[in-house]
Amino acid sequence: MISKDMFIAEIVRRYPETLAVFEKYKLDCFECQIAEYEALEHGADVHHVNVDQLLDELNQAINKSG
């Protein structure tokens, strides 16, 4: 399960199926060096994305993949 305090790079490494969700929200921060140290909540805030909605969709993506 993904949480708000997880680092973006960690999420993408563990759950590559979440890339489509990040791209949907135009969050390409997983390609940037800061992703190693940036928590999901902070990244969403910086890009003006509702973190709860993002978190819900990310978790749906990993649940669909099994």
C-alpha positions as CSV (number, residue, x, y, z in Angstrom):
1,M,0.0,0.0,0.0
2,I,1.3,3.4,-0.9
3,S,1.3,6.2,1.6
4,K,1.7,10.0,1.5
5,D,5.1,9.9,3.2
6,M,6.7,7.4,0.7
7,F,9.3,8.8,-1.7
8,I,8.2,9.1,-5.3
9,A,11.2,7.1,-6.6
10,E,10.5,4.3,-4.1
11,I,6.9,4.1,-5.3
12,V,7.9,3.9,-9.0
13,R,10.6,1.3,-8.3
14,R,8.3,-0.9,-6.2
15,Y,5.2,-0.3,-8.3
16,P,6.0,0.5,-11.9
17,E,2.4,0.2,-12.8
18,T,1.9,3.6,-11.1
19,L,3.7,5.4,-13.9
20,A,0.5,5.9,-15.8
21,V,-1.1,7.6,-12.8
22,F,1.8,9.9,-12.4
23,E,1.7,10.8,-16.1
24,K,-2.1,11.4,-16.0
25,Y,-1.4,14.1,-13.4
26,K,1.5,15.4,-15.4
27,L,3.8,14.5,-12.5
28,D,7.1,13.6,-14.3
29,C,9.0,14.2,-11.1
30,F,9.9,10.5,-11.0
31,E,12.4,11.4,-13.7
32,C,14.1,14.0,-11.6
33,Q,16.8,13.5,-9.0
34,I,14.7,14.9,-6.3
35,A,12.3,12.0,-6.6
36,E,14.7,10.0,-4.4
37,Y,14.1,12.4,-1.5
38,E,10.7,13.9,-2.2
39,A,7.6,12.5,-0.5
40,L,4.5,11.9,-2.5
41,E,2.6,14.5,-0.4
42,H,5.2,17.2,-1.0
43,G,5.4,16.5,-4.8
44,A,1.6,16.6,-5.1
45,D,1.5,19.9,-3.2
46,V,4.2,21.5,-5.3
47,H,2.3,20.6,-8.5
48,H,-1.1,21.5,-7.1
49,V,-2.5,18.0,-7.2
50,N,-5.0,16.7,-4.7
51,V,-2.8,14.2,-2.8
52,D,-5.8,12.2,-1.5
53,Q,-7.1,11.7,-5.0
54,L,-3.6,10.9,-6.3
55,L,-3.0,8.4,-3.5
56,D,-6.3,6.7,-4.2
57,E,-5.6,6.2,-7.9
58,L,-2.0,5.0,-7.2
59,N,-3.3,2.4,-4.8
60,Q,-6.0,1.4,-7.2
61,A,-3.3,0.9,-9.9
62,I,-1.3,-1.5,-7.7
63,N,-4.5,-3.4,-6.6
64,K,-5.5,-4.0,-10.2
65,S,-2.1,-5.4,-11.0
66,G,-2.5,-8.1,-8.3
